[in-house]
């Protein structure tokens, strides 16, 4: 049995990114936090924290952090059922969630807002590519994720959310400059594209579907959904943008599709740890409800 205080201390260091900030959160001295972490590392015989700026969890530390989150949720539920166990200093647990940036910029934030209205948990959201968010579940960094992976991560349930539709877009000026003779292998090989980060393969997937072969694309890297759209408006490049985000710009003519009626639908899934806690069920209900409203 792991001492709850030691468990919460490790989790606090990882969440806050430093021993000093964790100490402030826990109302301890940095020395006391360090002693607790070393004590648990000695007991388990493995490193839990990678000291740095910020501090991060080792694989074992990440699993303990998820365990701490799960214990916290169970304790929250006990306090809801037995209010006498709560105190004025009792804090809500954090629901750690991984989501792709385009979902966060379109349909997912209203689901979070609905959940936040209940005021029963803090929401701790991390952003990653939809092909990478499931890794957060595997490593124990998060309790739930919006992911493109259909197969359930061990210990998790998987539910289909629908598909987020993407369209290849650019400004009219960009189209005239780079695609005046058509959207084909020759023009795509030289026209600047936009990518979110090193994991973003949407532009490559769209081109491969169009040409039936892979093609190396010159690209600007912009890790922001908003900057991605603004870069297209500023004639920097073409890119795959979620239709809900750019529909008004397409309607006004500020952006145009490279090829009409050639969308790319990305199926999304909601994966959540198998834990019998109403709070997770409430979160899932909010996410599924808004997904049904917004996704294809």
Secondary structure, DSSP 4 states (H G I P E B T S, - for coil): ---HHHHHHHHHHHHHSSHHHHHHHHTS-HHHHHHHHHHHHHHHTS--EE-SSS-EE-HHHHHHHHHHHHHHHHHHHHHHH-GGG--TT--PPEEEEEE-HHHIIIIIHHHHHHHHHT-SSEEEEEE--TTTHHHHHHTTS-SEEEES--SPPTTEEEEEEEEEEEEEEE-HHHHHHHSTT-SSHHHHTTS-EEESSTT--HHHHHHHHHHSS-----EEE---HHHHHHHHHTTS-BEEEEHHHHHHHHHHTSSEESSTT--EEEEEEEEEE----HHHHHHHHHHHHHHHHH--
